[in-house]
Amino acid sequence: MHVYYSVDPASLSAGNLFKQFLKHDHLNSSDDKVKVMRCELSNDLCTILSSIGYKCWIGFEIAGVEIDVVCQKDGFLLGIDLIGFPGDFHDYYGVETYKTLFRAGIVVMPMPYSSWIQDKNVCIGMINTYIERA
């Protein structure tokens, strides 16, 4: 792919999707950059989703944003923002991050740890609903 542009990348904000695209090393990208499972919640969630036919990636980077969990079923992708579990994934994304990911074709669903603790089945049902609506 050849990309021609007339903007100075240095003039773009740090979160600008185009700037991140230009900075990305497209030739050396591979699945080995996907990070290992780093928290019990992401591991537990992916184990359950895998058992019902989802493919899952933890700490997967898309458009310069590391998404806590990305799951795929029937050709549809869903990002899951794990919120509140102690560790690498405790923080939440800001509105701009959600918008950036949406423009990149990824819908992201926030999932608070408290919801997971209260009822895992409801959380899995919400994930299924997001995938069905995609």
C-alpha positions as CSV (number, residue, x, y, z in Angstrom):
1,M,0.0,0.0,0.0
2,H,1.2,3.5,-0.8
3,V,0.0,6.4,1.3
4,Y,0.4,9.9,0.0
5,Y,-0.4,12.8,2.3
6,S,0.1,16.5,2.5
7,V,0.0,17.0,6.3
8,D,3.0,17.2,8.6
9,P,2.5,14.3,11.0
10,A,4.2,16.4,13.7
11,S,1.3,18.9,13.5
12,L,-1.3,16.1,14.4
13,S,-2.3,15.4,18.0
14,A,-0.9,12.4,19.7
15,G,-4.2,10.6,19.6
16,N,-4.9,11.3,16.0
17,L,-5.7,8.0,14.2
18,F,-3.9,9.0,11.0
19,K,-0.7,10.0,12.9
20,Q,-0.8,6.6,14.7
21,F,-1.3,4.9,11.3
22,L,1.8,6.6,9.9
23,K,3.9,5.8,13.0
24,H,2.9,2.1,13.0
25,D,5.5,-0.4,11.7
26,H,3.3,-2.2,9.2
27,L,6.0,-4.4,7.9
28,N,6.9,-5.9,11.2
29,S,3.4,-6.4,12.7
30,S,2.5,-9.9,13.8
31,D,0.5,-11.8,16.3
32,D,3.5,-12.2,18.5
33,K,2.9,-8.6,19.7
34,V,-0.3,-9.7,21.3
35,K,0.3,-9.6,25.0
36,V,0.0,-12.6,27.3
37,M,-3.0,-12.8,29.6
38,R,-2.4,-10.4,32.4
39,C,-5.4,-10.5,34.7
40,E,-7.7,-13.1,36.1
41,L,-10.8,-11.3,34.8
42,S,-9.6,-11.3,31.2
43,N,-8.5,-14.9,31.5
44,D,-11.8,-16.0,33.0
45,L,-13.8,-14.1,30.4
46,C,-11.9,-15.5,27.5
47,T,-12.2,-19.0,28.8
48,I,-16.0,-18.8,29.0
49,L,-16.2,-17.0,25.6
50,S,-14.0,-19.6,23.9
51,S,-16.2,-22.4,25.3
52,I,-19.2,-20.9,23.4
53,G,-17.4,-20.4,20.1
54,Y,-15.7,-17.1,20.3
55,K,-12.1,-16.3,19.4
56,C,-10.5,-14.1,21.9
57,W,-7.4,-11.9,22.2
58,I,-6.2,-10.1,25.3
59,G,-4.3,-6.8,25.3
60,F,-4.8,-6.5,21.5
61,E,-3.8,-3.3,19.9
62,I,-6.0,-1.7,17.2
63,A,-5.5,1.9,15.9
64,G,-2.9,2.5,18.5
65,V,-5.2,1.6,21.4
66,E,-4.6,-1.5,23.5
67,I,-8.0,-3.1,23.9
68,D,-8.4,-5.2,27.1
69,V,-10.2,-8.1,25.3
70,V,-11.2,-8.4,21.7
71,C,-13.6,-11.2,20.8
72,Q,-14.8,-12.5,17.4
73,K,-17.7,-14.6,16.4
74,D,-19.4,-15.2,13.0
75,G,-17.0,-12.6,11.5
76,F,-17.9,-9.8,13.9
77,L,-15.5,-8.2,16.3
78,L,-16.2,-6.7,19.7
79,G,-13.8,-4.9,22.0
80,I,-14.4,-5.2,25.7
81,D,-13.2,-2.5,28.1
82,L,-12.7,-4.2,31.5
83,I,-13.2,-1.7,34.2
84,G,-12.3,-1.9,37.9
85,F,-10.4,-5.2,38.1
86,P,-7.1,-4.6,39.9
87,G,-4.2,-4.7,37.5
88,D,-3.4,-3.6,33.9
89,F,-7.0,-3.4,32.8
90,H,-8.6,-1.5,35.8
91,D,-8.9,1.9,34.0
92,Y,-11.6,2.9,31.5
93,Y,-11.3,4.4,28.1
94,G,-12.3,8.1,27.5
95,V,-15.0,9.0,25.0
96,E,-12.4,10.0,22.4
97,T,-10.9,6.5,22.5
98,Y,-14.3,4.9,22.0
99,K,-14.8,7.2,19.0
100,T,-11.4,6.4,17.5
101,L,-12.1,2.7,17.8
102,F,-15.5,3.0,16.3
103,R,-14.0,4.9,13.3
104,A,-11.6,2.0,13.0
105,G,-14.5,-0.4,12.8
106,I,-14.4,-1.8,16.4
107,V,-17.4,-1.4,18.7
108,V,-16.3,-1.4,22.3
109,M,-18.5,-2.5,25.2
110,P,-17.6,-1.4,28.7
111,M,-17.8,-4.1,31.3
112,P,-17.3,-3.2,35.0
113,Y,-15.8,-5.8,37.3
114,S,-18.7,-5.3,39.6
115,S,-21.1,-6.5,36.9
116,W,-19.0,-9.6,36.3
117,I,-19.0,-10.5,40.0
118,Q,-22.8,-10.0,40.3
119,D,-23.7,-12.1,37.3
120,K,-21.4,-13.5,34.7
121,N,-24.3,-14.9,32.6
122,V,-25.8,-11.4,32.2
123,C,-22.4,-10.1,31.0
124,I,-22.0,-13.0,28.5
125,G,-25.6,-12.2,27.4
126,M,-24.7,-8.6,26.8
127,I,-21.7,-9.7,24.7
128,N,-23.9,-12.0,22.7
129,T,-26.4,-9.1,22.1
130,Y,-23.6,-6.8,20.9
131,I,-22.4,-9.4,18.4
132,E,-25.9,-10.2,17.2
133,R,-26.6,-6.5,16.5
134,A,-23.3,-6.0,14.6
